[in-house]
Amino acid sequence: MRNNKTTLELEQLIAQLEEENELKTKWLSLVAHDFKGLFSNIKYLLDAMTDQSITPEIFMSMLPELKQISEKNSKTIQSTFAWVNAQTCGFKIDKKPILIHNLYLEIVENFDKEIANKELSFEYKGNTSLAVNTDRFLLRFIIKELVENSIKYSNNGDVIELIANSESDIISITLKDNGVGMKSSRLNTIGTLDDAPYTGTMQEKGAGLSLVIVKDFVEMLGGTISISSVEGVGTKVKIELRDND
């Protein structure tokens, strides 16, 4: 009986390792592909300017797109480092009381430019004094990535809501938008990197890494994440955390 249990445990461990290895392989392939494209574009522009096959005016007209690609790659690297650092043996969850409303204000302020560009309205719904006992670094990363995704897939003039509630010892944080939404086929690939990269409503580029890391971080906090979405109606992402020591 013990041998059978040990065999089952080994099979489960092997399956988990194979799944993690597949994810890392996709991750590295995606990052490598993105950076290859970025450096190819930079080299092309520099070579074209050197041999004068394009005018300075054309060169300048191509810089905004190159800047956008560079910013997307920079975010990918930042997300990668955040995930890698959280996976090291030395990383430990540091739980402290975190005021959700204060964290919300801090994060939304970081996206002032993007919010203004799309003329979005951000609303906080819930008790402004509601706190959750959790790791600030991980929670901030989770909410920041969800806010960024909501902005990316919202249309001009849309409303985005952060809803914070508590019931017993469960704290729920929900990001709700009325943006482009997702097809059910896309919804089924959330957190897997399948079908990446993705494009926002103003051609914002995303590698699809953010929700992979968000899902990982939520699980590290002992929480759960659920996503519901309807194409053309919007998306709702709900995080539930147990507020205990």
C-alpha positions as CSV (number, residue, x, y, z in Angstrom):
1,M,0.0,0.0,0.0
2,R,2.8,2.4,0.9
3,N,4.6,1.5,-2.3
4,N,1.5,2.3,-4.4
5,K,1.2,5.7,-2.7
6,T,4.8,6.4,-3.2
7,T,4.5,5.6,-6.9
8,L,1.4,7.8,-7.2
9,E,3.2,10.7,-5.5
10,L,6.2,10.3,-7.8
11,E,3.9,10.3,-10.9
12,Q,2.2,13.5,-9.7
13,L,5.6,15.1,-9.0
14,I,6.9,14.1,-12.5
15,A,3.7,15.5,-14.1
16,Q,4.1,18.8,-12.1
17,L,7.8,19.1,-13.1
18,E,6.9,18.4,-16.8
19,E,4.2,21.1,-16.7
20,E,6.6,23.7,-15.1
21,N,9.3,22.8,-17.6
22,E,6.9,23.3,-20.5
23,L,5.8,26.7,-19.1
24,K,9.4,27.8,-18.7
25,T,10.2,26.7,-22.2
26,K,7.3,28.7,-23.7
27,W,8.3,31.6,-21.5
28,L,11.9,31.6,-22.7
29,S,10.9,31.1,-26.3
30,L,8.5,34.1,-26.1
31,V,11.0,36.4,-24.4
32,A,13.7,35.4,-26.9
33,H,11.4,36.0,-29.9
34,D,10.4,39.4,-28.6
35,F,13.9,40.5,-28.1
36,K,15.1,39.2,-31.4
37,G,12.4,41.3,-33.1
38,L,13.4,44.4,-31.1
39,F,17.1,44.2,-31.8
40,S,16.4,43.3,-35.5
41,N,14.3,46.5,-35.8
42,I,17.0,48.6,-34.1
43,K,19.7,47.2,-36.3
44,Y,17.6,47.8,-39.4
45,L,17.1,51.4,-38.6
46,L,20.7,52.0,-37.7
47,D,21.9,50.3,-40.9
48,A,19.4,52.3,-43.0
49,M,20.5,55.6,-41.5
50,T,24.2,54.6,-42.0
51,D,23.8,53.8,-45.7
52,Q,21.2,56.7,-46.1
53,S,18.6,54.4,-47.5
54,I,16.0,56.2,-45.4
55,T,15.6,59.9,-44.7
56,P,15.9,61.4,-41.2
57,E,12.2,62.1,-41.4
58,I,11.3,58.5,-41.9
59,F,13.7,57.4,-39.2
60,M,12.0,59.8,-36.7
61,S,8.5,58.6,-37.8
62,M,9.5,55.0,-36.9
63,L,10.8,55.8,-33.4
64,P,7.4,55.9,-31.6
65,E,6.6,52.3,-32.6
66,L,10.2,51.2,-31.6
67,K,9.7,53.0,-28.3
68,Q,6.5,51.1,-27.7
69,I,8.1,47.7,-28.5
70,S,11.0,48.6,-26.2
71,E,8.7,49.5,-23.3
72,K,6.8,46.2,-23.7
73,N,10.1,44.3,-23.6
74,S,11.2,46.2,-20.5
75,K,8.0,45.2,-18.8
76,T,8.5,41.6,-19.8
77,I,12.0,41.7,-18.2
78,Q,10.6,43.3,-15.0
79,S,7.9,40.7,-14.7
80,T,10.5,37.9,-15.3
81,F,12.8,39.2,-12.6
82,A,9.8,39.6,-10.2
83,W,8.8,36.0,-10.8
84,V,12.4,34.6,-10.6
85,N,13.1,36.5,-7.3
86,A,9.9,35.1,-5.8
87,Q,10.9,31.6,-6.8
88,T,14.3,31.6,-5.0
89,C,14.8,29.6,-1.9
90,G,15.4,32.7,0.1
91,F,12.0,34.3,-0.6
92,K,9.6,34.3,2.3
93,I,6.1,35.6,2.5
94,D,6.1,38.7,4.7
95,K,2.6,39.2,5.9
96,K,1.5,42.6,7.2
97,P,-1.8,44.5,7.3
98,I,-2.3,46.2,3.9
99,L,-4.9,48.9,3.3
100,I,-6.4,47.9,0.0
101,H,-7.7,51.4,-0.9
102,N,-4.2,53.0,-0.3
103,L,-2.6,50.4,-2.5
104,Y,-5.3,51.0,-5.1
105,L,-4.6,54.8,-5.1
106,E,-0.8,54.2,-5.4
107,I,-1.2,51.8,-8.3
108,V,-3.7,53.9,-10.3
109,E,-1.5,57.0,-9.9
110,N,1.2,55.1,-11.7
111,F,-1.1,54.8,-14.8
112,D,-2.2,58.4,-15.0
113,K,-0.9,58.8,-18.5
114,E,-2.5,55.6,-19.8
115,I,-5.8,56.4,-18.1
116,A,-5.8,60.0,-19.6
117,N,-5.0,58.7,-23.1
118,K,-8.1,56.5,-23.1
119,E,-10.2,58.9,-21.0
120,L,-11.0,56.1,-18.6
121,S,-12.8,56.4,-15.2
122,F,-11.5,54.4,-12.3
123,E,-13.7,53.7,-9.3
124,Y,-13.1,52.1,-6.0
125,K,-16.0,50.3,-4.4
126,G,-16.0,49.0,-0.9
127,N,-14.8,50.0,2.6
128,T,-11.8,52.3,2.3
129,S,-10.5,51.1,5.6
130,L,-10.5,47.4,4.6
131,A,-7.2,45.8,5.2
132,V,-5.8,42.4,4.4
133,N,-3.0,40.6,6.2
134,T,-0.7,39.5,3.4
135,D,2.6,40.2,1.5
136,R,2.7,43.7,0.1
137,F,5.1,43.0,-2.7
138,L,3.1,40.1,-4.1
139,L,-0.3,41.8,-3.7
140,R,0.9,45.0,-5.2
141,F,2.3,43.1,-8.2
142,I,-1.0,41.2,-8.6
143,I,-3.2,44.3,-8.5
144,K,-0.8,46.3,-10.7
145,E,-0.8,43.7,-13.4
146,L,-4.6,43.3,-13.3
147,V,-5.1,47.1,-13.5
148,E,-2.7,47.3,-16.4
149,N,-4.6,44.6,-18.3
150,S,-7.9,46.3,-17.6
151,I,-6.6,49.5,-19.1
152,K,-5.1,47.7,-22.1
153,Y,-8.3,46.0,-23.1
154,S,-10.7,48.9,-22.3
155,N,-12.1,51.3,-24.9
156,N,-12.0,55.0,-24.8
157,G,-14.3,56.4,-22.1
158,D,-14.8,53.0,-20.3
159,V,-15.2,52.5,-16.6
160,I,-12.9,50.2,-14.5
161,E,-13.8,49.2,-11.0
162,L,-11.8,47.8,-8.2
163,I,-14.2,46.2,-5.7
164,A,-13.0,45.1,-2.2
165,N,-15.2,43.1,0.1
166,S,-14.8,40.9,3.2
167,E,-16.8,38.0,4.4
168,S,-15.8,36.1,7.5
169,D,-12.0,35.7,7.1
170,I,-12.1,35.9,3.3
171,I,-11.0,39.2,1.5
172,S,-12.0,39.5,-2.1
173,I,-10.5,42.0,-4.6
174,T,-12.2,42.2,-8.0
175,L,-11.1,44.1,-11.1
176,K,-14.1,44.7,-13.4
177,D,-14.0,46.4,-16.8
178,N,-16.5,46.8,-19.6
179,G,-13.8,46.5,-22.3
180,V,-13.4,44.1,-25.3
181,G,-13.8,41.0,-23.2
182,M,-12.6,37.5,-24.3
183,K,-13.8,34.6,-26.3
184,S,-14.3,31.4,-24.3
185,S,-11.4,29.8,-26.3
186,R,-9.1,32.6,-25.1
187,L,-10.4,32.4,-21.6
188,N,-9.4,28.7,-21.4
189,T,-5.8,29.6,-22.1
190,I,-5.4,32.1,-19.3
191,G,-2.2,31.5,-17.3
192,T,-0.7,29.1,-19.9
193,L,1.0,31.5,-22.5
194,D,-0.9,29.7,-25.3
195,D,-1.9,32.0,-28.2
196,A,0.4,34.9,-26.9
197,P,1.2,37.7,-27.6
198,Y,-1.9,39.9,-27.3
199,T,-2.9,43.4,-28.5
200,G,-4.8,46.0,-26.6
201,T,-7.5,48.4,-28.0
202,M,-4.8,51.0,-28.8
203,Q,-2.4,48.4,-30.2
204,E,-0.7,48.0,-26.8
205,K,1.5,44.9,-26.9
206,G,1.5,42.2,-24.2
207,A,3.4,39.0,-24.0
208,G,0.8,37.3,-21.8
209,L,3.3,36.8,-19.0
210,S,1.4,38.9,-16.5
211,L,-1.5,36.6,-15.8
212,V,0.8,33.6,-15.6
213,I,2.8,35.3,-12.8
214,V,-0.4,36.7,-11.2
215,K,-1.8,33.2,-10.9
216,D,1.5,32.0,-9.4
217,F,1.6,34.8,-6.9
218,V,-2.0,34.4,-5.8
219,E,-1.3,30.7,-5.1
220,M,1.8,31.7,-3.2
221,L,-0.4,33.8,-0.9
222,G,-2.7,30.8,-0.4
223,G,-5.5,32.5,-2.4
224,T,-7.6,31.7,-5.5
225,I,-8.2,33.6,-8.7
226,S,-11.3,33.3,-11.0
227,I,-11.8,35.1,-14.3
228,S,-15.1,35.6,-16.2
229,S,-15.4,37.4,-19.4
230,V,-17.8,38.0,-22.3
231,E,-16.6,39.2,-25.7
232,G,-17.8,42.8,-26.3
233,V,-19.1,43.1,-22.7
234,G,-16.0,43.0,-20.4
235,T,-13.9,41.0,-18.0
236,K,-14.0,40.4,-14.2
237,V,-11.0,39.0,-12.3
238,K,-11.6,38.1,-8.7
239,I,-8.9,37.4,-6.1
240,E,-9.8,35.8,-2.8
241,L,-7.4,35.7,0.1
242,R,-7.8,34.3,3.5
243,D,-7.1,37.0,6.1
244,N,-5.3,35.1,8.8
245,D,-1.9,34.7,10.3
